[in-house]
Amino acid sequence: MTPTGCVLGVLVARRAAGYSPDDIGYLTALADTAAATLDSARLLADSAMAAEGLRRQSEWLDQVSDAIITCDADHQVLTWNSGAELTYQYSSAEAVGCDADALLATEYRTGTGEPVPAEAVFAALTGTGRWGGELRQRRADGEEIELLCSLTELLDEDRHRVGWVAVNRDVTDERRTERLALYDPLTGLPNRRYLLDCLDETARRGGGLAVLFVDLDGFKQVNDTLGHEAGDEVLRVAARRLLGAVRQGDTVVRLGGDEFIVVAEGDRRRAGHGTGQHRGGGRGLCRYRSDGPDPLGRHRHVRRQARPPRRGLRRRTLTSVSRSDRPDL
């Protein structure tokens, strides 16, 4: 019998003449010794099985391409798999014991890319046991990378919080490809495809937008007389100034050439706010409505209604965009 009262087996001894008290004492000691030996053997077998299980688990984790990191409640790294070594270019020996957020210069983001304070992330982790979003972190070589992140609370046997586990997947290349598809490489502004997605999203929500069309007077002359490098710089400056003039939450889009669009949610007075500061550019304003199934047709009508004339009047009257009006450019 073990010290906890678990029966391991039975020792049987038989003798016709019976047993003296000394014999009984001896047999009792023998039974206790056998029980201790069997218990130790069982514990060793259990330990060997547990060690083998941990070894296999470690091997499996090292075969995962995602970075899997465990940290204690003070954010000190406890484990660092081979996926983390490949992702961050720090070895396990270098990373274990370090503050994970400080080591990787971690910035937390929502799934849509909005910044989130670390305090809010770990408050959510404490409340629900999980958090999912995106990270901006730095590798050992200083390059910033973007990752999808899943955080899970780490609990001990008594269900007390002792740390957290992060499973991070590097999506830097995917995000760069998305930006190339949706953003203008010269100005960094969203492009025509982004605009169509924006109009389509507005149609799904059933909301409305004000769309301001802006182009630059004399841009062709700049290109012809000063060269395309000067023209490119004019476009970059114009993009920065437009961004500085609109409200937070409004979108500035470069359609191509010297043509820009400002997409603003809100009423007509707020949508036009700030655009009068710009000189040297034609501008037109129209109101966008989401009725109609064809976002491309709506985009074409928005562009025609909002396009400013090259000479004369600088601003058109506010008009509606409906699904019955879809002229091509």
Contacts in CASP RR format, 6 or more apart in sequence:
PFRMAT RR
TARGET T0000
AUTHOR 0000-0000-0000
METHOD contacts of the structure
MODEL  1
MTPTGCVLGVLVARRAAGYSPDDIGYLTALADTAAATLDSARLLADSAMA
AEGLRRQSEWLDQVSDAIITCDADHQVLTWNSGAELTYQYSSAEAVGCDA
DALLATEYRTGTGEPVPAEAVFAALTGTGRWGGELRQRRADGEEIELLCS
LTELLDEDRHRVGWVAVNRDVTDERRTERLALYDPLTGLPNRRYLLDCLD
ETARRGGGLAVLFVDLDGFKQVNDTLGHEAGDEVLRVAARRLLGAVRQGD
TVVRLGGDEFIVVAEGDRRRAGHGTGQHRGGGRGLCRYRSDGPDPLGRHR
HVRRQARPPRRGLRRRTLTSVSRSDRPDL
1 7 0 8 1.000
1 8 0 8 1.000
1 35 0 8 1.000
2 8 0 8 1.000
2 35 0 8 1.000
2 39 0 8 1.000
8 35 0 8 1.000
8 38 0 8 1.000
8 39 0 8 1.000
8 42 0 8 1.000
9 35 0 8 1.000
9 38 0 8 1.000
11 27 0 8 1.000
11 30 0 8 1.000
11 31 0 8 1.000
11 34 0 8 1.000
13 19 0 8 1.000
13 27 0 8 1.000
15 23 0 8 1.000
19 27 0 8 1.000
61 68 0 8 1.000
61 81 0 8 1.000
61 82 0 8 1.000
62 81 0 8 1.000
62 82 0 8 1.000
62 83 0 8 1.000
63 82 0 8 1.000
64 81 0 8 1.000
64 83 0 8 1.000
65 83 0 8 1.000
65 86 0 8 1.000
65 169 0 8 1.000
66 83 0 8 1.000
66 87 0 8 1.000
66 167 0 8 1.000
66 168 0 8 1.000
66 169 0 8 1.000
67 81 0 8 1.000
67 83 0 8 1.000
67 84 0 8 1.000
67 86 0 8 1.000
67 87 0 8 1.000
67 88 0 8 1.000
67 147 0 8 1.000
67 166 0 8 1.000
67 167 0 8 1.000
67 168 0 8 1.000
67 169 0 8 1.000
67 170 0 8 1.000
68 79 0 8 1.000
68 81 0 8 1.000
68 83 0 8 1.000
68 84 0 8 1.000
68 165 0 8 1.000
68 166 0 8 1.000
68 167 0 8 1.000
68 168 0 8 1.000
69 77 0 8 1.000
69 79 0 8 1.000
69 80 0 8 1.000
69 81 0 8 1.000
69 84 0 8 1.000
69 95 0 8 1.000
69 100 0 8 1.000
69 165 0 8 1.000
69 166 0 8 1.000
69 168 0 8 1.000
70 77 0 8 1.000
70 78 0 8 1.000
70 79 0 8 1.000
70 154 0 8 1.000
70 163 0 8 1.000
70 164 0 8 1.000
70 165 0 8 1.000
70 166 0 8 1.000
71 77 0 8 1.000
71 78 0 8 1.000
71 100 0 8 1.000
71 163 0 8 1.000
71 164 0 8 1.000
71 165 0 8 1.000
71 166 0 8 1.000
72 78 0 8 1.000
72 162 0 8 1.000
72 163 0 8 1.000
73 161 0 8 1.000
73 162 0 8 1.000
73 163 0 8 1.000
74 99 0 8 1.000
75 99 0 8 1.000
75 100 0 8 1.000
75 101 0 8 1.000
76 97 0 8 1.000
76 98 0 8 1.000
76 99 0 8 1.000
76 100 0 8 1.000
77 95 0 8 1.000
77 96 0 8 1.000
77 97 0 8 1.000
77 98 0 8 1.000
77 99 0 8 1.000
77 100 0 8 1.000
77 103 0 8 1.000
78 96 0 8 1.000
78 97 0 8 1.000
79 92 0 8 1.000
79 96 0 8 1.000
80 90 0 8 1.000
80 92 0 8 1.000
80 95 0 8 1.000
80 96 0 8 1.000
81 92 0 8 1.000
84 90 0 8 1.000
84 92 0 8 1.000
84 95 0 8 1.000
84 168 0 8 1.000
85 91 0 8 1.000
85 92 0 8 1.000
87 139 0 8 1.000
87 145 0 8 1.000
87 147 0 8 1.000
87 168 0 8 1.000
87 170 0 8 1.000
88 95 0 8 1.000
88 104 0 8 1.000
88 137 0 8 1.000
88 139 0 8 1.000
88 140 0 8 1.000
89 139 0 8 1.000
89 140 0 8 1.000
89 141 0 8 1.000
90 103 0 8 1.000
90 139 0 8 1.000
90 140 0 8 1.000
95 103 0 8 1.000
100 106 0 8 1.000
100 166 0 8 1.000
101 118 0 8 1.000
104 137 0 8 1.000
104 138 0 8 1.000
105 137 0 8 1.000
105 138 0 8 1.000
106 118 0 8 1.000
106 135 0 8 1.000
106 136 0 8 1.000
106 137 0 8 1.000
107 115 0 8 1.000
107 135 0 8 1.000
107 136 0 8 1.000
107 137 0 8 1.000
108 115 0 8 1.000
108 116 0 8 1.000
108 117 0 8 1.000
108 118 0 8 1.000
108 120 0 8 1.000
108 121 0 8 1.000
108 133 0 8 1.000
108 134 0 8 1.000
108 135 0 8 1.000
108 149 0 8 1.000
109 115 0 8 1.000
109 116 0 8 1.000
109 133 0 8 1.000
109 134 0 8 1.000
109 135 0 8 1.000
109 136 0 8 1.000
110 116 0 8 1.000
110 133 0 8 1.000
110 134 0 8 1.000
111 132 0 8 1.000
111 133 0 8 1.000
111 134 0 8 1.000
113 134 0 8 1.000
121 131 0 8 1.000
121 151 0 8 1.000
122 131 0 8 1.000
122 164 0 8 1.000
124 131 0 8 1.000
125 131 0 8 1.000
125 151 0 8 1.000
125 153 0 8 1.000
125 164 0 8 1.000
126 153 0 8 1.000
126 161 0 8 1.000
129 152 0 8 1.000
129 153 0 8 1.000
130 150 0 8 1.000
130 151 0 8 1.000
130 152 0 8 1.000
130 153 0 8 1.000
131 149 0 8 1.000
131 150 0 8 1.000
131 151 0 8 1.000
132 149 0 8 1.000
132 150 0 8 1.000
132 151 0 8 1.000
133 148 0 8 1.000
133 149 0 8 1.000
133 150 0 8 1.000
134 146 0 8 1.000
134 147 0 8 1.000
134 148 0 8 1.000
134 149 0 8 1.000
134 171 0 8 1.000
135 146 0 8 1.000
135 147 0 8 1.000
135 148 0 8 1.000
135 149 0 8 1.000
135 168 0 8 1.000
136 144 0 8 1.000
136 145 0 8 1.000
136 146 0 8 1.000
137 144 0 8 1.000
137 145 0 8 1.000
137 147 0 8 1.000
137 168 0 8 1.000
138 144 0 8 1.000
138 145 0 8 1.000
139 145 0 8 1.000
145 170 0 8 1.000
145 172 0 8 1.000
146 170 0 8 1.000
146 171 0 8 1.000
146 172 0 8 1.000
146 175 0 8 1.000
147 168 0 8 1.000
147 169 0 8 1.000
147 170 0 8 1.000
147 171 0 8 1.000
147 172 0 8 1.000
148 168 0 8 1.000
148 169 0 8 1.000
148 171 0 8 1.000
149 166 0 8 1.000
149 167 0 8 1.000
149 168 0 8 1.000
150 166 0 8 1.000
150 167 0 8 1.000
150 168 0 8 1.000
151 164 0 8 1.000
151 165 0 8 1.000
151 166 0 8 1.000
152 164 0 8 1.000
152 165 0 8 1.000
152 167 0 8 1.000
153 161 0 8 1.000
153 163 0 8 1.000
153 164 0 8 1.000
154 161 0 8 1.000
154 162 0 8 1.000
154 163 0 8 1.000
154 164 0 8 1.000
154 165 0 8 1.000
155 161 0 8 1.000
155 162 0 8 1.000
156 162 0 8 1.000
181 193 0 8 1.000
182 190 0 8 1.000
182 191 0 8 1.000
182 193 0 8 1.000
182 194 0 8 1.000
182 197 0 8 1.000
183 189 0 8 1.000
183 190 0 8 1.000
183 191 0 8 1.000
183 194 0 8 1.000
184 190 0 8 1.000
184 191 0 8 1.000
184 254 0 8 1.000
184 256 0 8 1.000
186 232 0 8 1.000
186 235 0 8 1.000
186 236 0 8 1.000
186 254 0 8 1.000
187 235 0 8 1.000
187 236 0 8 1.000
187 239 0 8 1.000
187 254 0 8 1.000
188 239 0 8 1.000
188 254 0 8 1.000
189 239 0 8 1.000
189 243 0 8 1.000
189 252 0 8 1.000
189 253 0 8 1.000
189 254 0 8 1.000
189 260 0 8 1.000
190 198 0 8 1.000
190 251 0 8 1.000
190 252 0 8 1.000
190 253 0 8 1.000
190 254 0 8 1.000
191 253 0 8 1.000
191 254 0 8 1.000
191 255 0 8 1.000
191 256 0 8 1.000
192 253 0 8 1.000
192 255 0 8 1.000
192 256 0 8 1.000
194 251 0 8 1.000
194 253 0 8 1.000
195 253 0 8 1.000
195 255 0 8 1.000
195 261 0 8 1.000
195 263 0 8 1.000
195 299 0 8 1.000
196 295 0 8 1.000
196 296 0 8 1.000
196 299 0 8 1.000
198 209 0 8 1.000
198 251 0 8 1.000
198 253 0 8 1.000
198 263 0 8 1.000
199 209 0 8 1.000
199 288 0 8 1.000
199 295 0 8 1.000
199 298 0 8 1.000
199 299 0 8 1.000
199 302 0 8 1.000
200 295 0 8 1.000
202 208 0 8 1.000
202 209 0 8 1.000
202 288 0 8 1.000
202 290 0 8 1.000
203 290 0 8 1.000
203 292 0 8 1.000
203 293 0 8 1.000
203 295 0 8 1.000
203 298 0 8 1.000
204 290 0 8 1.000
205 290 0 8 1.000
206 290 0 8 1.000
207 265 0 8 1.000
207 290 0 8 1.000
208 265 0 8 1.000
208 266 0 8 1.000
208 287 0 8 1.000
208 288 0 8 1.000
208 289 0 8 1.000
208 290 0 8 1.000
209 263 0 8 1.000
209 264 0 8 1.000
209 265 0 8 1.000
209 266 0 8 1.000
209 271 0 8 1.000
209 287 0 8 1.000
209 288 0 8 1.000
210 263 0 8 1.000
210 264 0 8 1.000
210 265 0 8 1.000
210 266 0 8 1.000
210 267 0 8 1.000
210 268 0 8 1.000
210 271 0 8 1.000
210 272 0 8 1.000
210 285 0 8 1.000
210 286 0 8 1.000
210 287 0 8 1.000
210 288 0 8 1.000
211 261 0 8 1.000
211 262 0 8 1.000
211 263 0 8 1.000
211 264 0 8 1.000
211 285 0 8 1.000
211 286 0 8 1.000
211 287 0 8 1.000
211 288 0 8 1.000
211 302 0 8 1.000
211 306 0 8 1.000
212 261 0 8 1.000
212 262 0 8 1.000
212 263 0 8 1.000
212 264 0 8 1.000
212 271 0 8 1.000
212 272 0 8 1.000
212 275 0 8 1.000
212 283 0 8 1.000
212 284 0 8 1.000
212 285 0 8 1.000
212 306 0 8 1.000
213 259 0 8 1.000
213 260 0 8 1.000
213 261 0 8 1.000
213 283 0 8 1.000
213 284 0 8 1.000
213 285 0 8 1.000
213 286 0 8 1.000
213 303 0 8 1.000
213 306 0 8 1.000
213 307 0 8 1.000
213 308 0 8 1.000
214 242 0 8 1.000
214 259 0 8 1.000
214 260 0 8 1.000
214 261 0 8 1.000
214 262 0 8 1.000
214 275 0 8 1.000
214 278 0 8 1.000
214 281 0 8 1.000
214 282 0 8 1.000
214 283 0 8 1.000
214 284 0 8 1.000
214 308 0 8 1.000
215 258 0 8 1.000
215 259 0 8 1.000
215 260 0 8 1.000
215 281 0 8 1.000
215 282 0 8 1.000
215 283 0 8 1.000
215 307 0 8 1.000
215 308 0 8 1.000
216 234 0 8 1.000
216 235 0 8 1.000
216 238 0 8 1.000
216 258 0 8 1.000
216 280 0 8 1.000
216 281 0 8 1.000
216 282 0 8 1.000
217 280 0 8 1.000
217 281 0 8 1.000
217 282 0 8 1.000
217 310 0 8 1.000
219 231 0 8 1.000
219 234 0 8 1.000
219 257 0 8 1.000
219 258 0 8 1.000
220 258 0 8 1.000
222 230 0 8 1.000
222 231 0 8 1.000
222 234 0 8 1.000
223 230 0 8 1.000
223 231 0 8 1.000
235 254 0 8 1.000
235 257 0 8 1.000
235 258 0 8 1.000
238 258 0 8 1.000
238 260 0 8 1.000
239 252 0 8 1.000
239 254 0 8 1.000
239 260 0 8 1.000
241 278 0 8 1.000
242 252 0 8 1.000
242 260 0 8 1.000
242 262 0 8 1.000
242 278 0 8 1.000
243 252 0 8 1.000
245 274 0 8 1.000
245 275 0 8 1.000
245 276 0 8 1.000
245 277 0 8 1.000
245 278 0 8 1.000
246 252 0 8 1.000
246 262 0 8 1.000
246 264 0 8 1.000
246 274 0 8 1.000
246 275 0 8 1.000
247 264 0 8 1.000
247 270 0 8 1.000
247 273 0 8 1.000
249 265 0 8 1.000
250 262 0 8 1.000
250 263 0 8 1.000
250 264 0 8 1.000
250 265 0 8 1.000
251 262 0 8 1.000
251 263 0 8 1.000
251 264 0 8 1.000
252 260 0 8 1.000
252 261 0 8 1.000
252 262 0 8 1.000
252 263 0 8 1.000
253 260 0 8 1.000
253 261 0 8 1.000
253 262 0 8 1.000
253 263 0 8 1.000
254 260 0 8 1.000
255 261 0 8 1.000
255 303 0 8 1.000
261 303 0 8 1.000
261 306 0 8 1.000
262 275 0 8 1.000
264 270 0 8 1.000
264 271 0 8 1.000
264 272 0 8 1.000
265 271 0 8 1.000
268 285 0 8 1.000
268 287 0 8 1.000
268 318 0 8 1.000
271 285 0 8 1.000
272 285 0 8 1.000
275 283 0 8 1.000
275 285 0 8 1.000
276 283 0 8 1.000
281 308 0 8 1.000
281 314 0 8 1.000
282 308 0 8 1.000
282 309 0 8 1.000
282 310 0 8 1.000
282 314 0 8 1.000
283 308 0 8 1.000
283 314 0 8 1.000
283 315 0 8 1.000
284 306 0 8 1.000
284 307 0 8 1.000
284 308 0 8 1.000
284 314 0 8 1.000
284 315 0 8 1.000
284 316 0 8 1.000
285 306 0 8 1.000
285 315 0 8 1.000
285 316 0 8 1.000
285 318 0 8 1.000
286 302 0 8 1.000
286 305 0 8 1.000
286 306 0 8 1.000
286 316 0 8 1.000
286 318 0 8 1.000
286 319 0 8 1.000
286 320 0 8 1.000
286 321 0 8 1.000
287 318 0 8 1.000
287 319 0 8 1.000
287 320 0 8 1.000
287 321 0 8 1.000
288 298 0 8 1.000
288 302 0 8 1.000
288 321 0 8 1.000
289 320 0 8 1.000
289 321 0 8 1.000
289 322 0 8 1.000
291 322 0 8 1.000
291 323 0 8 1.000
292 298 0 8 1.000
292 322 0 8 1.000
292 323 0 8 1.000
293 323 0 8 1.000
294 323 0 8 1.000
294 326 0 8 1.000
297 326 0 8 1.000
298 321 0 8 1.000
298 323 0 8 1.000
298 326 0 8 1.000
300 326 0 8 1.000
300 327 0 8 1.000
300 328 0 8 1.000
300 329 0 8 1.000
301 321 0 8 1.000
301 325 0 8 1.000
301 326 0 8 1.000
301 327 0 8 1.000
302 321 0 8 1.000
303 329 0 8 1.000
304 327 0 8 1.000
304 329 0 8 1.000
305 316 0 8 1.000
305 319 0 8 1.000
305 321 0 8 1.000
306 316 0 8 1.000
308 314 0 8 1.000
308 315 0 8 1.000
308 316 0 8 1.000
END
